């Protein structure tokens, strides 16, 4: 059985709650990640994040990956793939949810 796009969207949207993003971001010590944590702790109300919050977080995640994940001098190729794996997954999840929001 194939899941509908709205069902998949709802599942990802629920996964991208404040607590989940906090737990996924806190392991990274980059300034962009600290900015995300500060944003969700001091600006966002409630567990569910709105479209504007998701866009901000996506921008910061993308910025972090641009600034740090492409630094092959600091990380070896395999280490780079594994270290940033969850951050890249978060970026894709955010892109998916944002792309289906029509607010």
MDTraj code that builds the backbone (N, CA, C; nanometers):
import mdtraj as md
import numpy as np

residues = "UNK UNK UNK UNK UNK UNK UNK UNK UNK UNK UNK UNK UNK UNK UNK UNK UNK UNK UNK UNK UNK UNK UNK UNK UNK UNK UNK UNK UNK UNK UNK UNK UNK UNK UNK UNK UNK UNK UNK UNK UNK UNK UNK UNK UNK UNK UNK UNK UNK UNK UNK UNK UNK UNK UNK UNK UNK UNK UNK UNK UNK UNK UNK UNK UNK UNK UNK UNK UNK UNK UNK UNK UNK UNK UNK UNK UNK UNK UNK UNK UNK UNK UNK UNK UNK UNK UNK UNK UNK UNK UNK UNK UNK UNK UNK UNK UNK UNK UNK UNK UNK UNK UNK".split()
xyz = np.array([
    [0.0840, -0.1173, 0.0000],
    [0.0000, 0.0000, 0.0000],
    [0.0890, 0.1244, 0.0000],
    [0.0571, 0.2197, -0.0849],
    [0.1337, 0.3430, -0.0971],
    [0.0723, 0.4490, -0.0066],
    [0.1571, 0.5131, 0.0732],
    [0.1085, 0.6189, 0.1619],
    [0.0832, 0.7453, 0.0809],
    [-0.0198, 0.8187, 0.1187],
    [-0.0483, 0.9436, 0.0486],
    [0.0569, 1.0477, 0.0856],
    [0.0728, 1.1463, -0.0030],
    [0.1706, 1.2520, 0.0218],
    [0.1371, 1.3282, 0.1488],
    [0.0082, 1.3502, 0.1746],
    [-0.0289, 1.4240, 0.2951],
    [-0.0004, 1.3433, 0.4214],
    [-0.0143, 1.2092, 0.4141],
    [0.0180, 1.1253, 0.5288],
    [0.1658, 1.1242, 0.5598],
    [0.2465, 1.1160, 0.4553],
    [0.3921, 1.1203, 0.4728],
    [0.4328, 1.2573, 0.5255],
    [0.3736, 1.3623, 0.4709],
    [0.4031, 1.4983, 0.5155],
    [0.3709, 1.5145, 0.6637],
    [0.2548, 1.4642, 0.7048],
    [0.2143, 1.4750, 0.8453],
    [0.3105, 1.4000, 0.9363],
    [0.3576, 1.2848, 0.8910],
    [0.4512, 1.2055, 0.9712],
    [0.5841, 1.2797, 0.9878],
    [0.6349, 1.3374, 0.8784],
    [0.7601, 1.4125, 0.8871],
    [0.7403, 1.5403, 0.9682],
    [0.6282, 1.6059, 0.9502],
    [0.6002, 1.7297, 1.0235],
    [0.5979, 1.7032, 1.1737],
    [0.5370, 1.5922, 1.2132],
    [0.5328, 1.5557, 1.3550],
    [0.6726, 1.5230, 1.4072],
    [0.7552, 1.4634, 1.3219],
    [0.8914, 1.4274, 1.3613],
    [0.9774, 1.5522, 1.3815],
    [0.9446, 1.6587, 1.3112],
    [1.0244, 1.7805, 1.3197],
    [0.9713, 1.8738, 1.4279],
    [0.9532, 1.8182, 1.5445],
    [0.9086, 1.8969, 1.6586],
    [1.0311, 1.9559, 1.7293],
    [1.0032, 2.0447, 1.8192],
    [1.1076, 2.1163, 1.8926],
    [1.2051, 2.0204, 1.9634],
    [1.1526, 1.9225, 2.0347],
    [1.2350, 1.8289, 2.1110],
    [1.3235, 1.7445, 2.0195],
    [1.2661, 1.6950, 1.9115],
    [1.3416, 1.6111, 1.8184],
    [1.4563, 1.6890, 1.7556],
    [1.4283, 1.8097, 1.7096],
    [1.5334, 1.8913, 1.6477],
    [1.6397, 1.9263, 1.7510],
    [1.5981, 1.9607, 1.8709],
    [1.6940, 1.9917, 1.9777],
    [1.7888, 1.8742, 2.0014],
    [1.7343, 1.7545, 2.0124],
    [1.8166, 1.6363, 2.0383],
    [1.9100, 1.6037, 1.9219],
    [1.8678, 1.6310, 1.8010],
    [1.9513, 1.6015, 1.6846],
    [2.0602, 1.7054, 1.6636],
    [2.0354, 1.8287, 1.7038],
    [2.1298, 1.9386, 1.6809],
    [2.2330, 1.9509, 1.7932],
    [2.1940, 1.9142, 1.9146],
    [2.2799, 1.9422, 2.0303],
    [2.4151, 1.8713, 2.0261],
    [2.4295, 1.7673, 1.9474],
    [2.5579, 1.6968, 1.9425],
    [2.6636, 1.7717, 1.8615],
    [2.6187, 1.8680, 1.7820],
    [2.7124, 1.9449, 1.6997],
    [2.7473, 2.0753, 1.7709],
    [2.8733, 2.1110, 1.7708],
    [2.9173, 2.2310, 1.8408],
    [2.9365, 2.3518, 1.7518],
    [2.8839, 2.3471, 1.6314],
    [2.9019, 2.4577, 1.5382],
    [2.8134, 2.5756, 1.5766],
    [2.8588, 2.6961, 1.5450],
    [2.7862, 2.8178, 1.5822],
    [2.6463, 2.8193, 1.5215],
    [2.6297, 2.7647, 1.4019],
    [2.4979, 2.7602, 1.3389],
    [2.4024, 2.6718, 1.4199],
    [2.4548, 2.5642, 1.4751],
    [2.3727, 2.4733, 1.5569],
    [2.3376, 2.5370, 1.6902],
    [2.4307, 2.6101, 1.7466],
    [2.4036, 2.6834, 1.8704],
    [2.2950, 2.7879, 1.8449],
    [2.2987, 2.8508, 1.7284],
    [2.1956, 2.9482, 1.6918],
    [2.0585, 2.8824, 1.6828],
    [2.0531, 2.7620, 1.6267],
    [1.9264, 2.6881, 1.6172],
    [1.8738, 2.6564, 1.7568],
    [1.9611, 2.6067, 1.8436],
    [1.9198, 2.5734, 1.9800],
    [1.8681, 2.6963, 2.0540],
    [1.9378, 2.8062, 2.0402],
    [1.8944, 2.9300, 2.1040],
    [1.7590, 2.9739, 2.0484],
    [1.7427, 2.9629, 1.9182],
    [1.6178, 3.0005, 1.8529],
    [1.5001, 2.9170, 1.9045],
    [1.5171, 2.7849, 1.9064],
    [1.4032, 2.7021, 1.9482],
    [1.3772, 2.7110, 2.0985],
    [1.4795, 2.7432, 2.1760],
    [1.4607, 2.7545, 2.3209],
    [1.4049, 2.8893, 2.3643],
    [1.4331, 2.9956, 2.2878],
    [1.3961, 3.1298, 2.3329],
    [1.2936, 3.2004, 2.2449],
    [1.2751, 3.1532, 2.1237],
    [1.1832, 3.2214, 2.0321],
    [1.0576, 3.1391, 2.0058],
    [1.0731, 3.0102, 1.9912],
    [0.9611, 2.9238, 1.9541],
    [0.8743, 2.8919, 2.0752],
    [0.7438, 2.8944, 2.0525],
    [0.6470, 2.8579, 2.1567],
    [0.5905, 2.7209, 2.1247],
    [0.5801, 2.6369, 2.2226],
    [0.5195, 2.5058, 2.2035],
    [0.6119, 2.4067, 2.1369],
    [0.5652, 2.2846, 2.1286],
    [0.6449, 2.1748, 2.0732],
    [0.6426, 2.1735, 1.9206],
    [0.5284, 2.2109, 1.8626],
    [0.5170, 2.2109, 1.7165],
    [0.5727, 2.3416, 1.6602],
    [0.6592, 2.3292, 1.5613],
    [0.7222, 2.4456, 1.5003],
    [0.6445, 2.4871, 1.3763],
    [0.6281, 2.6178, 1.3583],
    [0.5555, 2.6659, 1.2413],
    [0.6484, 2.6715, 1.1198],
    [0.5909, 2.7065, 1.0063],
    [0.6654, 2.7078, 0.8800],
    [0.7843, 2.8032, 0.8854],
    [0.7665, 2.9174, 0.9477],
    [0.8743, 3.0160, 0.9550],
    [0.9912, 2.9645, 1.0380],
    [0.9612, 2.8957, 1.1452],
    [1.0663, 2.8355, 1.2280],
    [1.1389, 2.7260, 1.1501],
    [1.0632, 2.6444, 1.0778],
    [1.1251, 2.5379, 0.9979],
    [1.2151, 2.5962, 0.8896],
    [1.1732, 2.7059, 0.8289],
    [1.2571, 2.7720, 0.7266],
    [1.3860, 2.8270, 0.7873],
    [1.3746, 2.8880, 0.9041],
    [1.4941, 2.9403, 0.9716],
    [1.5911, 2.8264, 1.0029],
    [1.5383, 2.7189, 1.0592],
    [1.6223, 2.6044, 1.0960],
    [1.6857, 2.5437, 0.9712],
    [1.6089, 2.5308, 0.8646],
    [1.6638, 2.4784, 0.7395],
    [1.7782, 2.5659, 0.6899],
    [1.7612, 2.6962, 0.6953],
    [1.8666, 2.7879, 0.6525],
    [1.9938, 2.7710, 0.7329],
    [1.9789, 2.7575, 0.8640],
    [2.0959, 2.7403, 0.9511],
    [2.1628, 2.6041, 0.9305],
    [2.0828, 2.4987, 0.9129],
    [2.1385, 2.3655, 0.8865],
    [2.2160, 2.3680, 0.7545],
    [2.1572, 2.4299, 0.6528],
    [2.2229, 2.4394, 0.5219],
    [2.3524, 2.5186, 0.5315],
    [2.3485, 2.6287, 0.6046],
    [2.4675, 2.7105, 0.6255],
    [2.5769, 2.6305, 0.6963],
    [2.5383, 2.5554, 0.7979],
    [2.6333, 2.4728, 0.8717],
    [2.6996, 2.3700, 0.7798],
    [2.6193, 2.3036, 0.6999],
    [2.6747, 2.2028, 0.6090],
    [2.7674, 2.2659, 0.5061],
    [2.7299, 2.3823, 0.4542],
    [2.8179, 2.4526, 0.3588],
    [2.9505, 2.4903, 0.4239],
    [2.9422, 2.5393, 0.5470],
    [3.0620, 2.5896, 0.6142],
    [3.1530, 2.4803, 0.6687],
    [3.0966, 2.3656, 0.7062],
    [3.1760, 2.2673, 0.7786],
    [3.1850, 2.1297, 0.7135],
    [3.0810, 2.0864, 0.6460],
    [3.0799, 1.9503, 0.5918],
    [3.1667, 1.9361, 0.4683],
    [3.2003, 2.0457, 0.4060],
    [3.2835, 2.0383, 0.2855],
    [3.4317, 2.0579, 0.3166],
    [3.4657, 2.0677, 0.4436],
    [3.6047, 2.0893, 0.4845],
    [3.6785, 1.9551, 0.4895],
    [3.7322, 1.9141, 0.3760],
    [3.7989, 1.7842, 0.3683],
    [3.9334, 1.7837, 0.4404],
    [3.9895, 1.9010, 0.4717],
    [4.1145, 1.9068, 0.5463],
    [4.0941, 1.8662, 0.6921],
    [3.9782, 1.8963, 0.7455],
    [3.9513, 1.8679, 0.8861],
    [3.9021, 1.7249, 0.9078],
    [3.8216, 1.6758, 0.8154],
    [3.7627, 1.5435, 0.8277],
    [3.8069, 1.4568, 0.7104],
    [3.8294, 1.3301, 0.7370],
    [3.8507, 1.2354, 0.6295],
    [3.7194, 1.2094, 0.5582],
    [3.7244, 1.1525, 0.4403],
    [3.6028, 1.1307, 0.3620],
    [3.4998, 1.0468, 0.4369],
    [3.5410, 0.9340, 0.4940],
    [3.4462, 0.8481, 0.5665],
    [3.3940, 0.9150, 0.6932],
    [3.4810, 0.9809, 0.7669],
    [3.4389, 1.0494, 0.8886],
    [3.3394, 1.1592, 0.8555],
    [3.3643, 1.2305, 0.7477],
    [3.2771, 1.3388, 0.7058],
    [3.1369, 1.2860, 0.6734],
    [3.1301, 1.1741, 0.6039],
    [3.0013, 1.1150, 0.5670],
    [2.9221, 1.0775, 0.6920],
    [2.9853, 1.0091, 0.7858],
    [2.9148, 0.9622, 0.9049],
    [2.8854, 1.0736, 1.0044],
    [2.9786, 1.1647, 1.0216],
    [2.9600, 1.2709, 1.1200],
    [2.8423, 1.3609, 1.0845],
    [2.8285, 1.3939, 0.9580],
    [2.7237, 1.4862, 0.9151],
    [2.5981, 1.4158, 0.8645],
    [2.5907, 1.2845, 0.8769],
    [2.4797, 1.2074, 0.8222],
    [2.3435, 1.2544, 0.8761],
    [2.3304, 1.2698, 1.0061],
    [2.2012, 1.3099, 1.0616],
    [2.1677, 1.4545, 1.0276],
    [2.2687, 1.5395, 1.0194],
    [2.2451, 1.6789, 0.9832],
    [2.1970, 1.6885, 0.8379],
    [2.2554, 1.6073, 0.7507],
    [2.2088, 1.6036, 0.6107],
    [2.0667, 1.5482, 0.6021],
    [2.0362, 1.4463, 0.6813],
    [1.9009, 1.3898, 0.6835],
    [1.8008, 1.4946, 0.7324],
    [1.8369, 1.5699, 0.8340],
    [1.7506, 1.6758, 0.8849],
    [1.7252, 1.7807, 0.7775],
    [1.8273, 1.8164, 0.7046],
    [1.8133, 1.9133, 0.5958],
    [1.7109, 1.8649, 0.4920],
    [1.7206, 1.7385, 0.4536],
    [1.6288, 1.6817, 0.3544],
    [1.4860, 1.6755, 0.4097],
    [1.4711, 1.6352, 0.5349],
    [1.3391, 1.6299, 0.5970],
    [1.2747, 1.7685, 0.6026],
    [1.3537, 1.8673, 0.6394],
    [1.3026, 2.0041, 0.6435],
    [1.2616, 2.0516, 0.5042],
    [1.3443, 2.0231, 0.4042],
    [1.3113, 2.0617, 0.2658],
    [1.1794, 1.9995, 0.2226],
    [1.1590, 1.8730, 0.2558],
    [1.0367, 1.8027, 0.2177],
    [0.9139, 1.8683, 0.2817],
    [0.9196, 1.8887, 0.4113],
    [0.8049, 1.9476, 0.4826],
    [0.7782, 2.0902, 0.4327],
    [0.8813, 2.1682, 0.4161],
    [0.8651, 2.3061, 0.3692],
    [0.8069, 2.3093, 0.2285],
    [0.8511, 2.2176, 0.1436],
    [0.8048, 2.2167, 0.0043],
    [0.6552, 2.1865, -0.0057],
    [0.5997, 2.1156, 0.0911],
    [0.4572, 2.0808, 0.0863],
    [0.3674, 2.1740, 0.1658],
    [0.4282, 2.2687, 0.2353],
    [0.3488, 2.3673, 0.3105],
    [0.3057, 2.4776, 0.2153],
    [0.1827, 2.5143, 0.2241],
    [0.1297, 2.6191, 0.1358],
    [0.0802, 2.7369, 0.2169],
    [0.1598, 2.7786, 0.3148],
    [0.1229, 2.8929, 0.4000],
    [0.1832, 3.0185, 0.3459],
])
top = md.Topology()
chain = top.add_chain()
for i, resn in enumerate(residues, 1):
    res = top.add_residue(resn, chain, resSeq=i)
    for name in ("N", "CA", "C"):
        top.add_atom(name, md.element.get_by_symbol(name[0]), res)
traj = md.Trajectory(xyz[None], top)
